């Protein structure tokens, strides 16, 4: 069900089998400590989406590895896309997916820095009002399972959770010998602000793009976390595939919008 691996006849069949659902994984290219590959987010979201798409029988679009990443530009290897490039690029992709017959497009975000962007894309969708529907899969790691499986508390970036999962998906790219000898804490350099968040909030806390403690990471822990999330994502994709309500709500929204918000 991977878009680029299908022949043209297989693609037509996959479009029908998927009931017109295509999933777009969104990653990043950035530092995750000195032990994880720069493509960590892209690799991990790609593997989990691929497996979830297989379970749900929906089509997977190729991973988009370069996204919003300005907060990572102060570290080596980061690739950050400017707004005037990224937004038209993404809408061009979504429109092309729809032109190929998919009426339901699901974004899956694998990079924390994209959180603001994917939320805005849902809002921008309503401004553009295309003839397909855009969804955001909100399935994420189960914190109760994390508490059961993981030994460390801080899991923000490159720590035990992310390292364990990467040890499952691309073990040959993980260099555990580069993990620091002790835990690394958030610096809290913006904690003096009261109910205010500066643009440099991430760099203020995690300037070297590593926080927590990756030393206890193991493939066994990663497998449990990964498999659980794949299952949740597959359920999410199936619910979108079976969704016969949202387009009616969308038509109602567009109709009321055309009438300036009046009900009749």
Buried (B, 14 or more C-beta within 10 A) or exposed (E): BBBEEBEEEEBEEBBEBBBBBBBBBBBBBBBBBBBBBBBBBBBBBBBBBBBBBBBBBBBBBEBBBBBBBBBBEBBEEBBBBEEEEBBEBBBEBBBEBBEBBBBBBBBBBBBEBBEEBBEEBEEBBEEEEEEBBBBBBEBEBBEEEBEEBBEBEBBBBBBBBBBBBBBBBBEEBBEEEEBBEEBBEBBEBBEEEEEEEEEEBBBBBBBBBBBBBBBBBBBEBBBBBBEBBBBBBBEBBBEBBEBEEEBEEBEEEEEEEEEEEEEE
